[in-house]
Structure formats: C-alpha cells, structure tokens
Amino acid sequence: MSVPAESRKRLNNSDNYIEGMNFHHAEEGNMKACQSAVLIAAIGFLATNVWSVTPEDLARLGKDLTPVGAEKAGNKDDTIPAFSGSEPAPAGWTWGKPRGDYWKYKSEKPLYVIDASNVDKYADKLTAGQIQMLKQVKGYTMPVYPSHRECGLPDFVIQNTKDGATTAAIGKDGWSLENATLPGVPFPLPKTGIEVMWNWLMRYQSAGIDEQDSYEYVSPRPGGGNPIVVRAKQIYYFPWAKKGKHTPQDANGLQNGNYYGYTDPAALAGQGIIQRYYFNKDADSFYYFTGQRRVRRLPSYTYDSPLIGYENQYPADSGWVYMGNPDRFDWKLVGKKEIYIPYDSFAMQNFDTKLSDATGPVSLNPSMRRYELHRVWEIEGTVKAGVRHSTPKKTLYVDEDSWLVAVGDDYDAQGRIWKEKENYIAPEWEIGACVPVADVFNDLISGRYLLDQTVVGTGKDMKFFPPGSDDPRLTDGYFTGENLGTISER
C-alpha cells in the first residue's frame, strides 16, 4: 500500500510529524522498519486527521496558558505585557457613541515611528510585506504604541473551547472541520497550520454583524485618475455562534451567510449578492443584476475570482485578509514570533471621521493606524498540486490572544510579494470579544490600495447581535438566492 504523492508532501511538510527522526544512519533493516512505522502512522493520520491532546496539555489552559491557548505571561523584554482579559464597557459608553472616545488609553502617544530610515533596526519584528511597504511606498510609516492584551472571550465560548479541545478534528479530506464544540476555539493547542486556520475562521463575533453602511475605497492609479468609492450595506450570519453548544453539522453545515447590497455608485446601486459558506463543501453564491431584474447563481464567485466593480483589485477570498474555504492550500505551521500588528484600532471604527481624512494618495493616513507588539502564530499556505490560484503562496500572522489574522503577505507566481494585507483589530465591549473592524490590501505591484469594509465616514457604527438577539434576518432562510430576489431593488 502506498501513500498518495500529495499526502506524502503534506506529511513531509509537517514539522510536528516526523521531527527528530533520523533515517540516515540506520541500518537497512531498521530503516525499512522505521519507514513501515511511518507509513502505518501516516495512513492512520489520513484516516482521522486527529492530533491527540494530552491531559497534561489540556491542564495548561487557564494556568500558564489562557483558556484559549495564548501564553499568559509577557515577554522577557517587558515589551509585551501579561494577558489581562476582556475589559467591560467603559462608564458612559453605549452603542452608537464613538468607542475610541471612551477607551482608557486614548491619550497614549507612539513610542516610536518606523519609516524607511530606521526599518532595518526593527526588521526582526516586521513581516516581509511590512518591510517592503516601508522601503517602497514613499512616506509610509508605522506608528508603534504600548501593547495591551485585552482581547478575551465570553465565558460560554471559553467553556466550549475546553469541552471541545479533545474532540475537534480535521476531516479525511484534509481541510474540513468536524466534531468541534461551537462557539469556541476548536484547536487551542494547534499542531498544524489548518488547525490555526479553523481557529481564525471560527472567531467569535456574535451570531451576526450588521454593517448598516460601509465603504470600500480603491485608491487612484499611480499618476492620476479617480478613486473607486463603493458604498454598501452588509449582514453576516454565524448560526453556530448562538449561545449553547453547536457542531459543524448543525444548520445543514452552514459556516456563515453574508449579504452585500450596493448603494453607491449609481452603476452598481441595487445590485446585491448573498453567499453561503459551509464547513465541508463548496460555497454558494447568488447575484442580483438590476438590468436583468433577476438572481443568477455564480458558482465560481469565490477564491481568487475578482469581485464586480473593483477593477480587479478585490479577489473574493481577500476579505478580512483571508475568507472562505481553506481547501486550495496546504497550510504549514511555521511557529510563533513577535511582530508589530494593527491593534486597538478604534480610529478605523470611528464613523464620525471623514473618509477623505482617512485615505491618502498611496496609503491610509498613519493617524488611522495603530501598531502594537504582539505574539502571533505564523502559518504559510502553498497552493495544492492540481489546483490554481493567482497568489500561490500566502503567509498569515494570527494573534495568539484572539486567533484573529492580523497581517498577511500574498505572493505572485514569480515569488514576489504582491499584496501586504492588514486587519484592524479592536475590542467590541458589548460582545466581550475583539474583531477586525476594517481591512486593507496594499498592492505593491500596481501601487494601489483597497480599504475594505469600514464604517469610517458613514455616521453609523457596526452592530453586533449578542446572545438573546431575535433579529429576523439571522436565519438560514434569509441567506438564500430566493430571498435575495425578494429584498433586492427592482
């Protein structure tokens, strides 16, 4: 019996699987025995894709590790503090008021600013994409502030994380999620890159998000032209995130539903899309075309397909740095490191700021960007043999406290860094968790950037649906092609 070539490749890339084995000095007989043992173990892995969590590992949660797997202690240089946990809503703040005005650290000043003149000094705490941005984009800077670790999770999410840590598994297909207890972090003690990916995809953001109004902004082409400014309303639905205990098999395997309705510019106004992503199968996409007055199913409107209206600047799986099924890549867990990531990004959620004050000609205004030093998990995605993707390699950096992707670098087919992407992370006090409140894709080849899913300039904050919410839109039936026709403008 032989292991398929793609499976052998995946096993060979797993540092956790055969690390420490040395066949080079074994006698021929011992070598064959070792190879047989590896083959048997490999077949067992492929049949279950379960990495065991020992009682000793599990006992660390809530002790030297946080309940969801981060290191509680700060770093040895005291530049990263110990984990402090979720902060309650500040006195006087209620939903609808600018959050940053009430944050207790709002008066902090940058410790230093990284730019082209000193980038080499801080290079060990920067990603390859950040370094290239600083060296290539004229005037680009990264203001670095004191670090805070207040990204916690609600008690019921923490309990589900503990309850599901020994049962969550990756399916036999090598990418789907099985037997997880949700809402919770499926793999608080990850040993593979795909496990970290599912921790990100299962981030708790309440059962739904209502962006009553939001912008997408694409900067002008270098040398002239006008920006693309798209305005829309969006609703996200996470059926597994309702309070209680849920599995990936519930709700017909629906991972999330999202609705996006264009309101501006005039050429796009009235068009809309509903997408349904699943835990173990291809996504469904439905698009309403105003000129045809009908809904059409778009089976390929996922992965790297360019979204309508953005001049090829917005591949479908770029939202929030990476969204959608992770099945086209082999995900390698590289390890942990300390880097500067966007954090406590209240400015990027300030709906009273003008969009024109946030956007510059070649990058976002640095006053809108706040960076802190945090520990992250680094994972590397390489496109699988036999499938294609316009960015065949991706590197993602995932915050250890929140399991949110903070920064990502996309590479093109020639191995060049194509896009440096960032999520702007902020605590949402009403749900007891941190979320990405906006994201940006910096295209280092075209010289353009795209600010995505931001409420800046809209006058309206995003709204979350904590436990007990009974919004009628948070149902499976709302996120269907049939309903898209009903709610779309005629």
Secondary structure, 3 states (H helix, E strand, C coil): CCCCHHHHHHHHCCHHHHCCCCCCCCCHHHHHHHHHHHHHHHHHHHHHCCCCCCHHHHHHECCCECCCCCECCCCCCCCCCCCCCCCCCCCCCCCCCCHHHHCCCCCCCCCEEECCCCHHHHHHHCCHHHHHHHHHCCCCCEEECCCCCCCCCCHHHHHHHHHHCCCCEECCCCCCEECCCECCCCCCCCCCHHHHHHHHHCCCCCCEEEEEEEEEEECCCCCCCCCEEEEEEEEEECHHHCCCCECCCHHHHEEEEEEEEEEECCCCCCCEEEEEEECCCCCEEEEEECCCCEEEECCCCCCCCECCCCCCCCEHHHCCCCCCCCCCEEEEEEEEEEEEEECCCHHHHCCCCCHHHHECCCCECHHHCCEEEEEEEEEEEEECCCCCCCCCEEEEEEECCCCCEEEEEEECCCCCEEEEEEEEEEEECCCCEEEEEEEEEEECCCCCEEEEEECCCCCCCCEECCCCCCCCCCCHHHCCHHHHHHHCCC
